[in-house]
């Protein structure tokens, strides 16, 4: 009999590739998994609804992150950045100068993705505000948007996978080490950066392949007469962006205030405040709330405009938040089937005491689970209790065990239709209808990051 979790993930991925909306794919996959797992309709729906309740905090956090990001846009900084780049390109004639601007944009995109996880903890909320104004620039440079998706996904995933701060502190310390310790391994003297350095190198390898081989050739996109990116209000639902998303971005741009030195200082103060509050409270929600409050208190966001700005922020992140909530329901159904442990147990029969095969299969199962759930943070609690005793019995070192669990959790984040590391890039790149969520975000990030991460994670398990 086929494993319910495996079947649910296959159904969900198959429907997503067939251009069924991610939310429906998750819901149908959860129902199939629940029924095959013997839960019945009522128990499956009950588990799904319980998972949705668990995702309420995620939705609220995403809404406040969106509001904070829109407030930053309201200061005029994103459009100012775009205008500055466009003006510099217009003033440059030499090909080498244009090329240097392109590489600086690539570096800037990676750095923004990295800093969104720790220094300025607005997560993916920066993408639909920064990227759309720059699409005209990227179109003129004929940059393949699949490469842009890989650049952003790399920064979003590698940061929490390797750097134990911000989202990385949550993933590596609060979730991974905590669950590994509770599963029976002494983690007091373990350096997570040492354990995760080789897997992070795998992510870097995948990025270099995308930059210098896969997507280095120019790719043309349709543009308006003035060289800016086209807009399309009837974006495909499968793009991962709500049909009203373009209108929200247009409203934000239309209402944006012309940047000034004073507003720039206020924006910096709001960002620093959000950073400090997040640091001391370990709450992105409170950090975003305080940052938004700074904009209101200083008048950058006027009191009579606060509702509009806040609503635009909610709209900006609503679809992503809704998909993440649905993914929580999917995850809860998978747990309720009690089929994850049998999936691992069935695979262990193939080990025959072989550490190499064991490590590979554990990583592969992590890939399947995370692809279905769409969240590395949710995968760790599921697999740690099973993997740690297994690793100890097979003789893996503590560092190798941490590397296996951490890599198995992260595998599938990049490349999952329900992951924010793919939904975020799509939300910014698809505003003109020329970027498909599955073909241009999910598949490229899956190929360039999951395969190297699987290989380098296995190497870490063998050498640590």
N, C-alpha and C positions, 0 to 999 in steps of 0.2 A: 504494500500500500504506500502511495506517495506521501511524503511528509507535508503536513498542512502549511507550515511556514514557508517551505520552499515553493509550493504551488501558489500560495498567495502572492509571493514576491514576483514569480514568473507572470502571473495574470496581470498584476499591477503594471509591471514593466512593458508587457506586451500591449496592453491597452494604451499606455502612454505613447509608445512608438507608433501606434495606429491612430494617433491624434485625438484620442479621447481625453477630455480635460483631466488634469492631474487629480483634482478633488474626487471626481467620479471614479477614476482608476483606483485610487486608494480605498474608496468606499466599497467598490465591487470586489477588489482584492481581499479586503477584510472580511466581507461576507462569505466569499469562497473559502478562505482559510478557516473561518469559524465553523462553517458547516462541515467541511471535510475533517476538521479536528474534533467533531462530535459535540460541539457546543449547542447546536440548534439555533433557530432564528432568535428566540427571546434572549438567550444567554449571550449570543454574539452582539446583539444590539445593546444589551446592558453593559457589556465590556467596552464597546465602542463609545457609548455615552460617558462612561467613567473616564476613559482616556481624554475625551473632549473637555471634561471638567478640569482634568489635570493640566490641560493646555491653556486655560483661561489666563494665567499669569503671563504666558508667552505672548498672547494676543495683546494684552494691555501694555507690556513692555515694548512691543513692536509699534503700537499706536503712539506711545510717547516718544520713541525714537524717531518716528516719522515726523511728529510735530516739531521736535528739536531741529531736525534736518531742514524742514521747511522754514523755520525761523532763521536758520543760517542763510538759506537762500534769500530770505526776505531782506537780508542786509545787503544783497547785491553782489556778494563775493563770487558765487559760481559763474554768473554771467560775465563778471569782470575778468575772471580767469580765462574764460573762453575768448572774450574779445581781445585780451592781451596776446593770446597765442595766435589768433587769426591775424592781428595787425603785424605781429612779428613775421609770420609767413608771407604776408603781402609785401613786406619790406625786404625780404630775402630773395635773391635771384639765383644764387649759386646752389647747385644740387647738393653739395656737401653741407651747406648751412641748413637746408630743408631737412636733410637726413638727420642732422644733429638734433633738430627740433623733434623729429619723430621719436628718436631714442630717448630724449628727455621726457617726452609724454609717456612712453612705456615705463620708464623708471618711476615717474610720478604716479602712475596708476598703481603700480605695485606698492609703492610706499603708502599711498592713501589706503589701500586695502589692508596693509599691515597695521597702520596706525589706527584704523577704525576698530581694531580689536583690543587696543590697549590705551594708547595716548589720547585719542579722541574717540571714546567708546560709543559710537553711534552705529556700529556694525554695518549692515548693508544699506542703511538709510542714505548714505552718501551717494550711492550709485545712481539712482534715478534723478538726482539733482545735478550731479557733476557731468555725467555722460551725455545726456541729450544735447546740452549746449555745445558739446565738443564733437558731436557726430559729423557736423559739416566739415570740421577740421580733418577728422579721420577719413572722411570720404574724399577730400581733396588729396590727401596723402595716399589714397587707395590702400588703406590698411584693412586686412581681413578681420572681420569682427569676431571670428572664431578665436583668433589670437587674443583679442581683447578680453573675451570670456575666460580664456586660460590664464591671462595675467591677473585678473581679479580673483579668480578661484584659487590660484596659487597663494596669493597674499592672505585670503580669508582662511584657508585650511592650514597652510604651513605654520602660520603664526600661533594658533592655539595648539598645534601638534608639537611645537618645539619650545616656544617662549612661555615660561610659567608666570605670565602676568596678564591681567585683564581677563579676556575669555580663556586664555591659556591657563591662567591660575585656576579657573573654574574646572576646565577639562582635566588638566594634569594633576592638580593637587586635590581639589574638593571632590572630584568624581573618581578619577582613575586610581590614585594612590589610596584614597579612602576605601574604595570597593576592593582593591587588591589586598589591602591590609585586613579588611573584615573577612576576606576569603582565606586568611591563614598565612600570609607572607609578611615577614618583618620588613617594613619599608622605611625605617628611620634613617638609614644611611644611604638611601638610593638617590642619585642625582637624575632627575627626569630628563634634563638636557643631555646628559651622557647617554641615557637609554634611547632617546628619540633622535639623536643626531644622525644616525644612518638612515632611518626612514625619511627624515627631513631632506637628506641629500637626494633621496629618490624623487621627492617632489621637485627639487631643483633640476634634476636631470630631465624630468618630463617637460618642465618649462623651457629649458634650453632646446629640446627637440622641437617643441612647438614654434619657438621664435626663429630658429636658424634653419629648420628643415620643412616642417609640415605647412606652415602658413607664412613663409617669407615672401611668396610671390604676391604681386599687387592684385587686388580684387576690386572691381568697380561696383558702385552702388548708385542708384538714381538720385539726382540732386535737382534742386530748383535752379532757376536762372542765375540767382545771385550766389550760387555755390554752397548754400546751406542745405542741411538735411531735410528731406521731404517729411511731411507729417501725414498720418493716416489715422482717422478717428475710428475706423472699423477694424481694429487689430484683432487677429485671430485669438480666440479664447485659449487655444493651446499654447500661445506664446508665453503664458505664465503671467500676463499682465491683464488686469480688468479692462473692459471696453472703455471705461471712463477715465482711464489712467492718463491718456494723452491730454484730455481736458484739464485734469488736475495740474499737470506740468505746465500747460499753457497759462492757467490762472496764476500759478506761482511766478512764472516769468513776467506776466503782465503786471502783477502787483509788487514785483521786487523794487526795492528802493535803490536809487543810484548810490553806489558805494562812496564812502568818504572816510577820512582818517578816523573820525570819531566812531563811526559805525564799525570800522575794522577793529578798533580797540575794544568795543563792546562785544563783538563776535569772539575775539580772543579771550576776553574775560569770561564769557559764557562757556567757552570750551574748557578753559582751565577749571572753572567752578564745577562743571559736570565731571571732569576728570578727578578732582579732589574728593567730591562727594562719593563718586563710585569707588574710589580707593578706600575710603574709611567706612563706608556702609556696605561695600560689596554688592551694591544694587544698581544695575544699569537703569532701572526704572526711576529711582530717586535722582540719580545723576542727570537724566534727561529732564526730569521735572524741574530741578533747580536751574539747569541751563536755560530752559524755556522761560523760567521766571525772570532771569537776568534780562532777557530781551524785552520782556513786558515792563519791567521796572524802569528800564532806561529809555523807553519810548521807541526803540527800534521797531518793536511790534506794538502798535498803539492798542489801547484797551478796546476801542470799538472795532479793531480788526482781529483781535485775539481769537474769537470764535471761528472766523474764516480761515485763519492760518492753521489753527488746531485741526479743523475739519479737513483741510487739504492734506495735512500730515497723516491723518487717519486713512484717508482715501489712498494716499501714496503707498501705504504699507498694508492695506486691508487684505488684498488677495494673498500676499505672501503669508501674513498672519493666519488667514483662514486655512491655507494649505498646511501650515505647520500644526494647527489645531487638529485637522483631519489626520495628519500623520501620527499625532499622539493617540488618536482613537485606533488607528491601524496597529500601532505598537501594543496597545493594551489588549487587543484581540489576540495578537500573536502570543503574548505572555499567557493569556487565559487558556490557550489551546494546550499548553504544556508540551509543545512539540519541538521547542528549541533544544532542550536537553537530549531527547531522542535523536535529533539531527546530529548533535555532537557525538553522542554515544555510538551511533551508527558509523560515523566516520572513524572513530577511534579503533574500531575493529580492523581497520585497514592499516593501522600504524605498525603493528607487530613490533613495538618497541623502537621503531625507527624515528629518531628525533627530527630528521629532515622532513619526512612525510608528515609527521604530526604537526610541525610548525606550519607547513604549507596549507594543510587542510583547515587548521584553526584560523588562519588568515583568510582563507577562501570563504569560510562560513561567516566570518565577520563582514566580509564584503557583501554577501547575500543579505544578511540581517540589516546592515546599514543602508543598503540600496532600497530596501523596502520601507524602513522607518524614516529615512531621510535625515537622521540626526545622530551624529557620533556620540553626543552627550547622552542620548537615550540608550544607545547600544551597550555602552560600558557596563551599566548595572546588570544587564541581561547576561552578558557572557563572562564577566569576571568570576562569579561564583563557580562557574563550570571550568574555566580555563586554568585558574590558579592551582587547584589541587592536581589537575592533569599535568601541568607543567612541572610541579614539584615531584610528582611520581615518575616523570620521564627524565628527571635530572637536569632541567634547565636552571641556569643561574637566576638569582633575583633580578639582575639587570635584563637578562634575556626575557624573563617572564613579563616584566613591565613593558618591554619593547613589543612583545607579541600582543598583549592586551591593548596597549595604546594604538598600535598600528591596525589591529583588527577592528577597533572602534572607528578609526578615521577612514579606513578603506570603504569606499562607496559614498562618502559625503560628496566629494567632487564626482559628478556623474549620475547622481540620483535625481530623478524628475521632481522629487519633493523636498530637495535640500535647498537651504537658503544660499548655499555657495553656487548654485546654478540659477535659482530663481532671481537672486539679486542682480547678477550680470544681465539676465534676460530683461529685467524690468527697465534697465537703462538703454540697452541696445536695440530693443524691439519697438520703440515708440513710433517709428516710421513704417513698420510692417515688413522690414527687410531682414529680420533676424528671427529664426524659428527656435523655440525653446529646446526641442528634442535634437534636431539636426545640428544646430549651431552652438548650443551650450552644453547639453547633456552628453552627447556622443563624443565631441572633442575633449571635454574635460575627463570623461571616463577613460578614454584611450591614453591620454597623455599623463594622467596622474595615478589612476588605480593600478595600471600594469607596472610602472616603475615602483610604486609604493609597495606592491605585493612582492616584487623581487627584492627590494632593499630591506623590507621588513623581515623577509626570510633570511637574508644575509645577517641582519642584526641578531636574529634568534640563534644563528649558528656560531657567531664569533664572540658575542658578549658573554 
